[in-house]
Amino acid sequence: METISVRTTQNIDIDYEIGGLGERILAYLIDLGIFIGLFIIGAIIGTISSAGAYMAVFPLTVLVLYVFYDLVCETFLNGQSFGKRIMKIRVISLNGARATFGQYLLRWLFRMVDFGLTSGIAALISVAVSKKGQRLGDMVAGTAVIKTSPRTKMDNIVFATTNDSYQPVFPQASQLSDKDIGLIHEVMNNYYKSGNDTLVYTMADKMRDYLSITLPPDMNSMRFLQTLLKDYSHLTSQIEAL
């Protein structure tokens, strides 16, 4: 399975598997099913109410929603439509960052080529043969579709073995319990899966207050938590070695 290496803002490389062709097709069918269901429900309501104006406006409204659906969802749902979210895949920029609106717009515009003019054939062929599973819109926009669960395990990131010469940055980490470390690990794991950094900031604030730590000017919340975990791992391993 092809992977793409994403470097986070904390300079950590995490490997993600490229979203498979089958998963992307199923996500598309789920999204299409939403609109088919919406159209059927609307048609039933229109038939019961016998409202001529409603029957004239409703199909046009559904069509407009369908045309802009992917662009709006990916922009506001962090690279996912509802189908992509169910299939646990997401659009990202090739540099590992969240895709910009311009990138979402480009890949949306190229839907006319990938799906419209070629009836989906161009998208199927390009996703199948390209190294990073990109359709034409992805190639132009500099994006890729990945599985939301990182292939690189968090244990390999935050509990990396330290050598004997390592000097803990925060000796206060020894005051933490296994439960504290488990909570920090869970918060970071949630971040790498969802990209939601709110819990990271909250956890970092709590740890700073609890341990009475003032962060260096160049250290952000994520780096602080990573350092705490590394320090804790080193300090506890040194104690166990005694």
Steps between C-alpha positions, in 0.01 A plus 500: 500500500641839397559751777559871521727648764353803674728731696311671778570852625695333780739349238374146554461277195184289508418250229141481376365242259361637177122468481416203282297516181227283654468727802476808283232341282299398807534852644371640171207258497412593860500869409292427191260294710445798730375707208292220353332458839452876530344516153264209572384653829449837331305339216271321746437822693429686174258231383310504827482879518433542125691828511596597147749766604668256739539236229657759271749637754595185692683311219701812420594543866617139528703540180677811632574325830638200313727712279660685792478217755861378481652847502299615801547178699872471439553867585310494828546134604878484472522324164208264546153459359256289701587201282873552555445533873310170511773331295770665718685674219592866465648748253831657604767713336807309381713698745302344785310813595129553484409581140424863425174625352683558172601133490147384579373734227741367239420133566128589498527680165677200349204282592364617164789313334534209743129422521308720257667494160639148542215348704742412779739305277782755535468492880501120514805465277704776663429378856584143399831577328637801690749429776310706757150400393425841353230587253573785256351754738736384776802523271418856401410608855793324668278288722454133585233291671627311804360266760441695821675246723878552489710198409774628730397395850492758775704270723785533252475878516456596862666209674818494296792349686740755642871442542686529828639841410156653458437791736132548596374845420238491775608295804151571640376226266594253773203632699258367241317172542435229246143629483622851412721358227211293368282812475771694317549205265126487432484873426789480256358190336171684452687790342681281248173334402273804479727803478306658788757697701262645761560214742875536450494861619274414793716208611819705467353778715400250770844338501676836523285603796531163672878484466560878536688516171570806286555406138800623300398764240560263208300205637136452402237293677548187291876503538454550874283189533739297285791611715314410819439150367861460396624632834264271691609199295866577564461574872295187570738281303791638703317421826419147384865446411612573857 
